[in-house]
Amino acid sequence: MNSLTTRIAALLIIAIVSVAVLATFTATQVMQPPSPQSTMEPVARQIHMTLALMGQGRSQDLPAPLQSGPADGVADTRMTDFLRHALERTGDPVAVVVTHVQGQAAPLVSVPLAEGGWLILPIPDLRPPPGQWKVLAVWLSLIGLGSAAISIHAARRLTRPLQLIEDAVDKIGPDGVMQPIPETGPGEVRAAARALNRLSRQLGQAMESRMRLVAAAGHDLRTPMTRMRLRAEFIEDDEERAKWLSDLEELDLIADSAIRLVREEVGAVETEPLRLDRLLTEIARELQALGQPVTLAALPPTEVIAGPLALTRALRNLISNAATHGMGAEVSLTRQGNNAVIRILDNGPGLPEDMLSRVFEPFFRVDPARRKSVPGAGLGLAIAREIIERHQGSITIRNREPRGLEQVCTLPLA
């Protein structure tokens, strides 16, 4: 009952069925047969008239059925009492008996005659026909099924623009651009499609503008940084010259990382079958050679479809980040369904929970003061996520207990 379509359909079904039940109840109340009190007096008058007519001639000449005793069957005490009281109100009392005979719908009234014998007369059966509750149940079932079909169809028509938005969001690529939506169908659907297409174009233009700005800034920084580096070489104080060169090296690293991020976002990736276990082994050996504490756990043979250079850069950034900031990285590889899952564990202090969602932001640092002690531009995780998502994968980071971080990278198997 969480989806809007289900709620609208349920509301329509309840409304239609409620109206149908109320109308059926009202109809059954209006069309109820008259009460026995109102129907017995006409029957009593007919009995008195028949008895009077029988008194005018010989009973054997009348066609009315006569019996030596009352009619066989089950006596109806309630109707008998109603009829006797009606006879008292309309004339002389008569000790009649009302019975129901098996196989006959109408009850019979047995009237005793003064000269002996019983006069048997039928009474009109004003009760509803048998099986009426089955008919009512079928009627309500048909109403329920019909209202359900109509309600579900109406709910889907009403929520189609929302479904269009959901489908459009699913079509957004790693570059943030959505595939054009056909502007067809009812007016509301066409309006929603036009709005989404317009939003997609504006978003694409904004992304391109941002990428051009970042790339231009990165390129334009190189010329003044080169001049500054040349001037720094002429500083006589060795300590001061080292500080200048260190700052310029950091600026150069930031510019290179920004340009690399732009290339990853706008560039096409050429993919090929790749052994993920071998790639992780090579990255671990490379980082170990640089003095970073990296250990490998189980690495079963696993193949994915990826760009070798791009995926190597992404995994190297993730592992190096854990080894640098988390006092060592432990890398493992497993297969879960149709995905390869890479887990990178460290033993660092972890991150505040409110900052876990920001670790993939460009230039993000938990503590800006660490920039002086830990080299880097703050773009490694942003570049890694961009590459992983371009390969139809995902990456998450969460805290471990009692300390440390766990980076989980998922890629589809080949």
N, C-alpha and C positions, 0 to 999 in steps of 0.2 A: 504493500500500500504506500510505498514511498514515492513512486513515480507519479508525475502529474497526470499521465494518461490513465493510469489505474484509478486515481482518485476521481477524475472526471467521469470515467465510465461507471464507477460504483455509485457516484451521486446520481447520474442519469438513470441507472437501473433502479435504485431505491425510489426515485421520484416517480418513474413510470409504474413500477409495481405497486407502490402505495396508492397512486390514483386508481389503478385497475382494481385493487382490493377494496378500496372505499366505494367505487362505483358498483362493484359486484355486491357488496354488503347492502348498499342502499337499495339496489334492485331487488335483492332477495327479501328485504324488509317490506318494500312496497308491494311486491307480488306474492306475499304470504297468503295462503288460503284463509277464508273467513273462519272465525272461531266457531266451535260447536254451538255456543249459545245463540249465535245469529243464524245458523243454518238449520237448527232442529225445529224451530217453530214452523217454517213452511212444510217440513216433513210431517209434523204433527197435524197440521191442518189437512194435508192430503190423507192421512190415516182416518181422521174424523169424517172426512167426506166419503171415503171408501166405505166405512162402516155405515154411514147414513144411506148410501146407495144400496148397500146390501140389505138394509132393513126395508127397502121399498119392493123387493122381489124375493124370489127363492134363491138361496145360495147356490143350489146346484145349477141354476141357469147362468151364473156369472162365470166369466173366464178366469177370474183370479185363482191362483194356485192355493189349494187347501191341503193341509196335512193334519194328521192326528196329533202331532206334537210340534214343538218349536224346531226350527232348522238346526241341523247338525253343524257343529263347528265350535270354535272357542268364543265364549261369551265375552263381550266388551263391556265391562262394568261401568266405565266412565261414560261411554256414549249412551248406554242404557239409562243411566241416571239423568243425563242431559235430555234425552227424548221423553222420559216419563214426566219430568218437570215441565217440558214444553207442552205435553198433552194436558197437564193440569191447568196451564195458563190459557190454553185455547179451547178447552172443553172438559168433558168428564175424564177422570183419570183412567188410564188403561195400563195393565201390567204387561207391557211389551218387553221383548228381549232382543238385544242387538248381538249378532254373532258374526264372526269372520270365518268363512269357509275356505279351506285350502284350495288353491287354484283359481279363486275368484277375486278380482280386484275390489269390487264393491261389496260392502257389508250387507247383511240381510237383517230385516226386522221381522220378528214373529209376533203377530197380533192375535190374542185369544178371542174367539167368537162366543157370543152368548149361547148359541145353539150347539156349541161343541165344535172342536177342530181349531185349527190355527190358520190364519191368513199370512202368507209369506210374501213380503214385498222387498224389493231392493232399495237401498239408500245410495244416493250419488256419492261417490268417493272423491272428496275434495282434497285429499292429501297429495303432496308432490309425488311425482313418479318415482319408482324405486331406482336406486343407483345414482341419485342426484349428487351425492358427495363425490363420487368418482368423476362425474361430468365436470363438477366444479374444480376438482383437482387437475384434471386435464386442461381445463380452460386456463387456470392460473399458471400451469406449467408452460403452456404455449405463450402466454403473455410474458412470462419470465424469460424464456428463450428468445422471443422476438425482441423484447426490450434490451436484452444483453447484446444481441447482434447489432441493433441500431446504436446503442450507447457506445460500444467499442469502436464502431465505425466513426461515429461523431467525435469521440475523444481523439482518435488518431488524426482526423482532419483538423481538429482544433490545435493539436500539439505538433502538427507537422513542421511549422516554422522553428519550434524549439528543437525538434529532431534534426532539422537542417543545420542548426547552429552546432549541435553536438557532433554531427558528422563532419562539419567543416573544421572544427577544432582538431578532430582526429587526423585530418589531412594536412595539418601544419607540419612542415618539414623542419629539420634541424636549423635551417637558416631563418626560421621565423616567418616564412612566406607560405601562404595557403594556396592550394590549387584552385583555379576559378570554378565557381559553382554555376551550373546551368540555370539561367533565369527563366524557368518555365513553371507551369502549374497555376494554381489560384493566385489571386491578387496578393494575398498576404505572403504566400511563399515567394512570389517574384520580388516583393519588396524586401523581404529578409535576405534573399540571395543577392540583390543589388547592394544592400547595405554591407553584407559580408565581403563582397568583391571589392567594394570601395575601400573598406577597412584594410583588406589585404594589400591593395595597391599602395595605400598610404603607409602601411607598415613596411612594405618592401622598400619604398622610397626613403623612409626614415632609416632603415637598416643600411641601405647603400650610402646614404649621406654620412652616417656615423662611421662606417668603414673607411670611406674616403677621407674623412677628417682624421681618423687615427693613423691611417697610412701616410697621409701628407705630413702630419705632425712628426711621425717617426722619421721620415725621410728628411724633412727640413731641419730636424735637430742635429743631423750628422755634420752638416757644414759648420755651424758655430761650435759644436763640440770638438771638431778637429782643430779649429783655430785656438780654442781654449787649451787643448792638449799641447799644442806647439808652444803657446805662451807659458804654460806651466813648466815646460822643460827648462825655461830660463830663470826660474825662481832659484835663488842662491841657497835659501834655507832648505836643507834636505827634508826636515820634518814637515814643513809647510808644503813643499812640492809633493811629498807623498800623499798628504791629505787631498790636495787638488786632484792628483791623478786617480785616487781612490773614488772620489765623488764623480769624476768624469767617467770612470769605468762603470759605476752604477747607473749613470744616465744612459750610457751606451747599451747596457744590458736591458734597461727598461724599453728603450726604443726598439731594440731587436725583438724583444718579447711581444711588443705591441704589433709590430709588422708581422710577426709569425702568427699571432692570433687572428689578424685580418686575413692572412692567407688561408688559414684553416677554415674560416667561416665562409669565404667566398670561393675557394678553390675546389675543383673536382678531385675526388680521390679515385685512383686506379686500384682496383682490388684484385686479389688473387688468393688461391688456397694457401693458408699459412698454418704451420704447426705452432700452436700457442705455447706448448710446454717447452719447445726449443727456444722460442723467443724469450720467455721468462728466464730461462737458464742463462742465455747470453747477456741479458740485462743485469742479472745478479752478478755474474762474473765481472762485468765491466765496472759496476759500482764497487764491488769488493776490491778490485784493483786500485780504485781511487781512495780506499781506506774507509768506505762506508760499511757499517755493520748490517749486512743483509744475509738472511738464511732462507733456505728453500725447504718446504715440506713436500708432501706428495704432489707429483706432477704427472698425472696419467696422460698418455698420448691424446691430444685434442686438436682438432683442426677447425679453423674458422675461415671465413672469407673477409679479407681486410687488406688495407694498404700497408705494406710492411713498414715504410718510413714513418707514416702518421701514427700507426698503432705503437711502434717502438717508442716514439716521442711521448705518447700519452702514458704508457706504462712506466717508462723511465721517470717521468715527472711524479707519478703517484708513489712509486717505490722510494725514489730519492727523497720525497717529502717526508715519508714515514721514517726513513733512516736518519734524516737530518734533524727533524723536530721531535721525533718520538723515541730517540735513544735506541734505534735498531728497528729493522723491518723483517717480518716473517711472512713469506709468500707461499700460498697454497692454491691449488687448482682442482676443481671438481666439476662433474657434469650433473646437471639437474634438468631432466626433461630434454628439451631442445636447445638448452643454453649451456654455455661454459661460464662458470662462476669463479672469479679470481678474488681471493681474500688477502688483504695486506694488513697485518696486525703490527702494532707498535706498543711500546711501554711508556709513552710519554705522559704528560699530565692531563691529556684530553682537552676538551673545549667546553666552555659554558654552553648549556643547552640552547640559549637564545641566539648563539652564534653559529650553530651547526648548519643552519640554512643559508648562511652567508659565505661559507668557505669557498664557494665557486665563483664569487664575484671577482671581477678583475681588480688587481691591486689591493685585495683584502689582506689585512694582517690582524691577528688577535691583539698583539702588542706592538704598536708602531716603534717602540724603543728597540725592538729586536732587529730592526733594519740594519743597525750598525754592526751587530754581532753575527747575524745570519745573512749571507748574501742571497740575492734573489730580487725579482721585480714584483712578485706577488701575482704572477700570471700563470704559473705552472698548472694549478688545478683547473683554472678556467680553460686553458688550452686542452688539457686532458679530457674534460667533460665534453668540449666541442667535438673532439675527435671520436670519442666513444659514442656519442649520440649520432654522429654521422654514419657510424657503422651499425645503426639500429640497436644499440646497446643502451645500458643505463649504469649510473654510478651513484652510490650513496655512501655517506660517512656517518658513523654513530659512535658513541662512547662505549667503552668496555668497562666491565667490573673486575677488579676494583679501580683500575686506571688504564689509560691507553685509549687508542682509537682503532676502529675497524673500518677499512675501506673495502667496499664490495663492488666489484665491477662485473657486469653481466654482458655477454656477447652471444649472438645466435650461432649455433654450430653450423658447420658447412653441410 
